[in-house]
Amino acid sequence: MAENADLLADLKKGQEEMSQIQAHVESQDGEIKKQCIEKIGDVRGVKRDIGKIKGEVQRKIEKVKSKVQGKIEEQKGEVQRMMQEVKNKVQGKIGDIEKRLSDLVI
């Protein structure tokens, strides 16, 4: 009988320990879930920030691209004007040479 009482006491003690362990596990589980929810919120915040930064970078790229395109067009116009000047000078020289040649032939 004393043996049964000892077994019952051990069983009760084991059940109490299991209850404590279960309470601890449930507490830890709740804390882990809470931390996960916080991390998910942090990740969402970072994703929003990344989206904003991407938008800003894209706007800046477009602004620079527009400026560069403007400079290219400006330089292109300048080169075309210079080419026309050279062409006009060359045509003038050709005209002078042709006149001199015609004067020599006569």
C-alpha positions in Angstrom: 0.0 0.0 0.0 2.8 2.4 0.8 4.2 1.4 -2.6 1.0 2.5 -4.2 1.0 5.7 -2.3 4.5 6.4 -3.5 3.5 5.6 -7.1 0.5 7.9 -6.8 2.7 10.7 -5.4 5.2 10.2 -8.2 2.4 10.2 -10.8 1.0 13.4 -9.3 4.4 15.0 -9.3 5.0 13.9 -12.9 1.6 15.4 -13.9 2.4 18.7 -12.2 5.8 18.8 -14.0 4.1 18.1 -17.3 1.5 20.8 -16.6 4.3 23.3 -15.8 6.2 22.2 -19.0 3.0 22.6 -21.0 2.4 26.0 -19.6 5.9 27.0 -20.3 5.7 25.7 -23.9 2.4 27.5 -24.5 3.9 30.7 -23.1 7.0 30.4 -25.4 4.7 29.6 -28.3 2.7 32.7 -27.7 5.9 34.8 -27.4 7.3 33.3 -30.6 4.0 34.0 -32.5 4.1 37.6 -31.2 7.7 38.0 -32.4 6.9 36.6 -35.8 4.0 39.0 -36.2 6.3 41.9 -35.3 8.9 40.6 -37.8 6.2 40.4 -40.5 5.3 44.0 -39.7 8.9 45.0 -39.9 9.3 43.2 -43.3 6.2 44.9 -44.7 7.6 48.2 -43.5 10.9 47.5 -45.2 9.1 46.5 -48.4 7.2 49.8 -48.3 10.4 51.7 -47.8 12.0 49.8 -50.7 9.0 50.7 -52.9 9.4 54.4 -52.1 13.1 54.3 -52.7 12.6 52.5 -56.0 10.1 55.2 -57.0 12.5 58.0 -56.0 15.4 56.4 -57.9 13.3 55.9 -61.0 12.2 59.6 -60.9 15.9 60.6 -60.5 17.0 58.3 -63.4 14.3 59.8 -65.6 15.4 63.3 -64.7 19.0 62.6 -65.5 18.0 60.7 -68.7 16.0 63.7 -69.8 18.9 66.1 -69.1 21.4 63.9 -70.9 19.0 63.6 -73.9 18.7 67.4 -73.9 22.4 67.8 -73.9 22.8 65.2 -76.7 20.2 67.0 -78.8 22.0 70.3 -78.1 25.4 68.9 -79.1 23.9 67.2 -82.1 22.5 70.5 -83.3 25.9 72.2 -82.8 27.7 69.5 -84.7 25.1 69.8 -87.6 25.7 73.6 -87.7 29.4 73.1 -87.8 29.2 70.5 -90.5 27.0 72.9 -92.6 29.6 75.7 -92.1 32.4 73.4 -93.3 30.2 72.2 -96.2 29.5 75.8 -97.2 33.2 76.7 -97.0 34.2 73.7 -99.0 31.6 74.5 -101.6 32.9 78.1 -101.7 36.4 76.8 -102.2 35.3 74.4 -104.9 33.5 77.3 -106.6 36.7 79.4 -106.4 38.8 76.5 -107.8 36.3 76.0 -110.7 36.4 79.7 -111.5 40.2 79.7 -111.6 40.2 76.6 -113.8 37.8 78.1 -116.2 39.9 81.3 -116.3 43.0 79.2 -117.1 41.3 77.3 -119.9 40.2 80.5 -121.7 
